[in-house]
């Protein structure tokens, strides 16, 4: 299903709220309030979250110069989140442009959940309050 302005806003709020809880669970410190960037294990990373049927996460292209890794937190059927990490170099090699024709067109690269599952490093499985 394609996103519209309202569903995109709801998704953004969900991702920020979940990312803060994931960060706390893995011992990361959020950098600011407008981004999901944080300091984790001495490195700047970005946390991207997704509901259980979501097949990819989007990363702003301008972030790839600032972060060392993308931490993907994917909801499982039981409501827990499987948290996996991919180095940014690997992410940039496999990112594909978003199909969006809206404001994110040309600004966001998509990374498939399968890449995290197949090639990522498992960080933790956590339960959060949504």
C-alpha positions, 0 to 999 in steps of 0.5 A: 500500500502506498503512503500518503501524507498522513500515513507517512507522518504516522510512520515517522512518529512510530519510528522515532518513538520505537527507535528511542526505546530500542536505543535504550534497550541496547545501551545507545544514547540518542543524539537529538530529537529530530533524528534516529541517530545515536551513539552506540558502542562509541560510534554514530549509528542510525536506528531504523524500525519497521512493523512486522510486514514491512519489507524495507527501511529508508535511510537518507542519503545525506546520513551515510557520511555521518553514520558508521552503521544502520541498526534495523529493528524489525518487529516479529510476529510475537511483538518483539523486535529483532535488532540487527546491524549492517555497516554503512559501507555495505548499506550504501552498496545495496541501497536502492532508490525509493519509488516515492515521487514525493519529497523523499524522491532522490533523498532516500535509499531503501534497504531490504529487511532480507539484507539485515537478516541474511548479512547483518549482525544480530544485536538483540531481541527486545520487547518495547512498549508501543 
